[in-house]
Amino acid sequence: MWHVRRPRTKGRGTRAGAPSDRDPTTTQWVCLVDGRPYPEWLPVLKELRKDHRDQEALSLLWKIIKAMEDAEKLFRRLDQPPGRWLKDRHYEQVADLYRHMGAYDREIEVLERYQELIGWRKSRLSTRLDRARLRARDTAGYN
């Protein structure tokens, strides 16, 4: 499955007054998907998309999103805006795949999920969400 790990550092201990190596705000933390950092999956994802293997790409994208959302919950600080650990391009790719399949309601769910996680602030995907709602309303009578 997935988990979060921290790469090894050269130093073994901390000085008095130095930040702890377990402090996620001062240490590089990595989200893992199936035992590998999620950026290593991006070429695999690109290949899946190129070969039109949409279901496999969706499965991998959801694993990446789950790992990022868990990192967001684990490491979010109150002095940072929500969504610091999230990458909108992965949510956008999932929405693209659902739109390509004609599942407009699922596309809207993914975009709403991202907007909720970032605190409904204005983003590139917020305008896309508005357009998706209009498209769904026109084609399928979305409420």
Summary of the structure (lengths in Angstrom):
residues: 143
radius of gyration: 18.1
end to end distance: 36.1
largest distance: 63.4
contacts: 363
relative contact order: 0.10
helix: 56%
strand: 7%
